[in-house]
Amino acid sequence: MLLLTPAFRVASRLLGIVVLCWLLTLATAAARPAPSHAAWTALLSRHVLADGRVDYRGFRADEDALAEYLEQLDETAPDPAAWSPNDIKAYWINAYNANVVSLVLQYYPLSSLTDTRIKSKATGSFSPWEAPVVYAGGQTYSLNQVEKQFLQAAFRDARVHFALVQAAVSSPPLLNEAYEGARLEQQLEAQTRRFLNDPTYNQLTKPQPQLSSLFDWYGADFGTSQPALLAFVNRYAHAPLAAGTTFSFLPFDWHLNDRLPLSDSQALKKP
């Protein structure tokens, strides 16, 4: 029979404790809850006006706080096994919007985010929507990937189009608080109703109603016919439109949704 020395037995117990602690650590990490978005809410409440325009000049003073929030998102990627679908959806909406604001601040002052090119020595240059700028769980994604893969394909929720922002005059207004999983249904419903009934973005009272270009670009998400689109509109319109109503689409204004519009000379140089 093999006899174990006292020293070996002690070492075995210590090793067992170490392994147990390691397994507990892995279990804890795997079950990490959805992150708090309080830091993003604090930034938005300070720098987003009631009408959704953004005080980018003021936001620049809080770039470090924004960077810390984005780092927090990178360290806490969505976990479908532990998070609710609404927690995951809120995470990606906030990540998208926070990274759009971060891109604007990196190139500010500018006339339009679409005028920028994100350069990389390894892979060339990209539009802001195709550049790998979103960090989550150590992985890198583009804004288009977040929108199309993690939101549209995963949830098929057309209301998300009115929560994501493009830092443009015709973009849905940036909410002055973070999206939260526990309140996401109420937030998305309110944001959709707000966007649809604001004549800045949609003109529903004209003889020929006109909708935002978003309804044209993402038409399949609102149904494949004018009657289906009308049904979606009437779900949120303050005054429902008559049966048989058809729509045209407004041009999209890509100018920056800044609190104070820049002159052409300001947009050409950084201070």
C-alpha positions, 0 to 999 in steps of 0.5 A, spaced: 500 500 500 502 506 498 503 511 504 503 518 503 507 523 507 504 528 511 507 533 507 504 530 500 497 530 504 498 538 505 500 539 498 495 535 495 490 539 500 493 546 498 492 544 490 485 542 491 483 549 494 487 552 489 483 548 484 477 550 487 478 557 488 480 557 480 473 554 478 469 558 483 472 564 479 471 561 472 464 560 475 463 567 477 466 570 471 461 566 467 455 569 470 457 576 470 451 580 470 450 585 465 454 592 467 451 598 469 450 604 464 449 609 470 456 612 467 453 613 460 447 616 463 451 621 467 454 623 460 448 624 456 444 628 462 450 633 462 451 634 454 444 632 450 439 637 450 431 636 450 431 636 443 436 630 442 442 635 439 448 634 442 453 639 446 459 636 443 464 642 445 462 640 452 462 633 451 470 633 449 471 635 457 468 628 459 472 624 454 476 620 459 469 618 462 467 616 456 473 612 455 472 609 461 465 607 460 467 604 453 472 600 457 467 597 462 463 595 456 469 591 453 470 588 459 463 585 460 461 582 453 454 580 453 452 573 456 446 570 453 446 564 459 446 570 464 443 576 461 436 577 459 435 579 452 433 586 453 439 586 457 443 584 451 439 589 446 440 595 451 448 593 451 449 593 444 444 600 443 448 603 448 455 601 445 453 603 438 451 610 441 457 611 445 462 609 440 458 614 435 459 620 440 466 617 441 468 618 433 465 625 433 469 627 439 476 624 436 475 628 429 471 634 432 470 639 429 467 637 423 461 638 419 458 631 418 461 624 421 460 621 414 466 626 411 471 622 416 475 616 414 478 611 419 485 609 417 489 603 419 496 601 417 494 594 417 487 594 413 487 601 410 481 606 411 474 605 412 467 609 413 465 610 420 460 605 419 465 599 417 471 601 421 472 596 427 471 601 433 467 597 437 470 593 443 466 588 446 469 582 450 476 583 447 473 582 440 472 588 435 466 590 431 464 595 426 458 599 427 454 596 422 456 589 425 453 591 431 447 594 428 445 588 423 448 582 426 447 583 434 441 587 433 437 586 427 438 579 426 438 577 433 432 581 435 428 583 429 425 589 433 424 595 428 424 600 434 431 599 434 432 603 428 429 609 432 434 608 438 441 608 434 444 615 432 448 617 426 450 624 429 446 627 424 441 632 423 436 627 421 438 622 425 433 619 431 434 624 437 439 621 442 436 619 448 439 623 454 439 617 458 442 610 457 437 604 455 436 599 461 434 592 460 429 593 465 426 599 462 427 597 455 420 596 452 418 603 455 424 606 452 423 603 445 416 605 445 417 612 447 422 613 443 419 610 437 413 615 438 417 621 439 421 620 433 415 618 428 411 624 431 416 629 430 415 634 424 423 634 424 423 627 422 416 625 419 411 629 416 404 626 417 399 631 416 401 633 409 396 631 404 402 626 401 405 624 408 413 624 408 417 619 412 424 619 414 429 615 410 430 610 415 423 607 413 426 607 406 433 604 408 430 599 412 423 598 409 423 590 410 423 591 417 417 595 417 413 590 412 414 589 405 408 593 403 405 600 404 399 597 408 404 594 412 408 600 413 401 604 414 400 599 420 406 600 423 405 608 423 398 608 425 401 604 431 405 610 434 402 616 430 398 621 435 393 621 429 392 615 425 392 616 418 387 613 413 386 606 410 390 607 403 395 612 405 401 611 401 408 615 403 414 618 400 421 619 404 424 625 406 432 626 404 436 625 410 440 631 412 447 628 414 450 635 418 452 634 425 447 634 430 451 639 434 448 644 439 451 650 435 452 648 428 459 649 425 461 654 420 465 651 414 472 654 416 471 651 423 470 644 420 476 644 417 481 645 423 481 643 430 482 648 435 
